[in-house]
């Protein structure tokens, strides 16, 4: 997936400025596709240059005016192609797991601390995702179908996060106990 396609998806919902897009990312897909403001603006300019979006300047006389981007017909077609094509293989590199692989170079105390730090991070992230899920699932909506697909993304990260957290808890306990036998 690319930022380009995520932005096309948001513009398919409604026209937005770069600022609006940043708020949309942070309020909905940040848990699996974060984007910073400068990336968004660069991508918007590229989409407009490629004819996938059109730009409306809200007030030419005001230097602080916002540019609002609209999805063009070509942009809608590109979004449809991307949505219906199979995604490319995921990059399965995990920086934390490479640290774990070489953690035998650390003392047991240091290795347990590395695992515990990650356990705490994952527990915090999981709590946020579960809170987001409850909030979104119980919020009134006039777009239940769109909400359903949004909730599916949270269900996936929660379903993936729970066993990961359990694995980290077991790993911390085993290192602290000096239990280095395979499970």
C-alpha positions, 0 to 999 in steps of 0.5 A: 500500500502507498500513502497515495492510495490512502489519500485517494481513499479519503478523498473518495469519502469527501474533498479535503485539505492537507490539514483535514487529511492529517486529522483523518489519518490520525483519527482513523488509520494511524494504528496501521498507516501513520503519515506525517503532514509533510508526506501528505502535502508532497503526495497531494501535490503529486496526485494533482500533478498526475491528474488523480486529484483536482485542487480548489483554492478556497480564497486566492486573496488570503495567503493562509487559505486552504487548498481543498483537494477533490478526487478526479475521475482518473483518481477514482479509477486508480483507487478502484484498481488498487482496491480490487488488485491483490496487494503486494507481499508484505515486508515482514521485517521486524526490528524487535525480533532481530533484537530478540534473536541477538539478546543472548549477548545481553545479561538475563537482567538486560534481556528481560528489560528489553522484553519487558519494555516491549511488553509494556509498549504492546500492552499500552497500544492494545489498550488504546486499540480496544478503547478505540474499538469500544468508542467507535462501535458504540458511536452513532453513525449514518454510515454503518457499512463504512464503520463496519470496515473501519472496525474490521481493521481494529479487530485485526490489530486487537486479534494480532496484539493479544497473542503477541502480548501473551508471548511477551509475558511468557518470554519475560517470565522465562528469562527472569526465571532462567528457564531457557528450555523450548516451550 
